[in-house]
Amino acid sequence: MPEMNEQDIFPAKETHKLVLNYQVILFDLDGTLTDPKIGITKSVQYALAKFNINEPDLDKLIPFIGPPLVESFQEFYSLSRTEADVAVTYYREYFTQSGMYENAVYPGIKEMLAKLVDAGKKLIIATSKPTIFSEKILEYFGMTSFFKVIVGSNLDGSRIHKTEIIDYILSDIPHIARESIVMVGDRKHDIIGAQNNGIDSIAVSYGYGGLEELQQAGPTFIISSVNDLEQLFTRK
């Protein structure tokens, strides 16, 4: 494994840690651990078709990866809140049958997670995806055992924002100092959620947020590859 150079790490704060000692690591799922592009965009495409909106270019639906779906349907296709709720229902019709499995684990993720667990780190999933779907995806890819807890949104549309999700997780581990906890994700929502809860964040630019979005969000670190992420956690 090649060594990570200092230029591969982008500390976004002057007071960043030179030696990391995170004991609890919160991981986003989509765009951070797995590449869900095909499944999510096809599910969105299916839902839009129910509203007679034809979108043949799946790349145009990439912005749906990460944020709460109900808000994305409103923002990107001007659906009303009621219509957006219905669109999410249609989305789940396709997603539960096919979409959740049209997905792939990023190379090196399983190996990294195994090393972190062996090092005594407590790993937790923090995702806006409904918990039940997240559990099925992690089970499908054989990754459930890496995580102490899997926390996502609720099917009734509650707890969909990262701030809420992280707050829910932190409320269950009040004995752990917040400087020992970090959030890893690929979208600004992950970074903002971490900031709102007073914990550090690591943005991964190999996902779907894009470097500009991540830099503007102001994470503690920006990392460009899974290999660099692993080395950031294990560097002395």
Secondary structure, 3 states (H helix, E strand, C coil): CCCCCHHHEEECCCCCCCCCCCCEEEECCECCCEECHHHHHHHHHHHHHCCCCCCCCHHHHHHHCCCCHHHHHHHHHCCCHHHHHHHHHHHHHHHHHCHHHCCEECCCHHHHHHHHHHCCCEEEEEEEEEHHHHHHHHHHCCCHHHCCEEEEECCCCCCCCHHHHHHHHHHCCCCCCHHHEEEEECCHHHHHHHHHCCCEEEEECCCCCCHHHHHHHCCCEEECCHHHHHHHHHCC
